Amino acid sequence: MIDPKTFNFVAQMSHIFFGSTLTLATVLFWNPHGLFYLLPAYAIITGIKEFYWDQKYEDADTRGSNLLDFSLSQLGEYVSLGLYLLKGSL
């Protein structure tokens, strides 16, 4: 069995990875204007997923903090957005 702390760490890293991947995919395959739709929609969907779905259906031993998971998803999204904007300004 996987240690709950290790599982939670891997889950937190995957929240950052998914948020950044979704943002970069939107910019690359749709267009940069798609971010105006993605950013609020992803915040709403992530909020529902973390604060309702995880609270109700995930195992309490491996769940970790809902607020931390939400924050890390948003962090991944905004870090990749910042990198995209930085690349565009160079």
N, C-alpha and C positions, 0 to 999 in steps of 0.2 A: 504494500500500500504506500502511496505517496504521502510524505509528510505534509500536513495542512499549510505550514508556513511556506514551504517550497512551492506548493500548488498555488497559493495566493500570490507569491512573487511572480511566477510565470504568467498568471492571469493578469496581473497589473501591467506587465510588459506587453502582453498582447493587446490590452486596451490602448496603450500608446501607439503600438504598431498599426492597429486597425484604424484609428483616427487619422494618423498621418497617411496611410495608404489610401484611404477613401478620399482625402483632400487632394493628394497628388493625382489620383486616377481621374477625379473630376476635372482638374485643370488640363491634364494631358488628353483625355478622350472626349470631353465635352467642350468646354472653353472656360476661360477664367470668370466669365459672368455667371457661370453655374454656381460659383461659390456663394452668391447672394441667396440662392435657394438652399444650398447645402448646409451652410453654417447654422441657420435657425432650425432647419428640419432635423439635422443631426443632434442638436442640443435637445430638442423635444423628444426624439426617439430614444436617445441615450438616457434621458431623465426617466422616461416611462420604463425602460428596460432595467435600469439600476434601482430605482426607488419602488417600483411596483413588482415587476417580474422576479427579480433576484430575491427580493424580500419574501415573496410568497413561495417560490418554487426551488430556490437553491438551498443546499445543505448549509446550515449555520456554521459548521466547523471549517468549511473552505470558502465561505462567502467573503469574508473580510468586510471592509467598510464600503458601503454604497456610495457615500460622498467621495471617498478617495477614488473609487473606480470611475465615477462620473468625471471627476476632475482630471484624471489621467487620460481619459478618452478625449476630453476637450483640449488638454495640453498637447497631445499628439496632433490634433487637428490644427491648432494654432501655431505650433512650432513648424510644421511643414508649410503652412501658409506664409509664415515669416521667411522661411528659406526660399520659397518661390518668389516672394516680393523682393527679397535681397538679390536673388539671381537676376531679376528683371531690371534692377537699378544699376547693376554693374556694367 
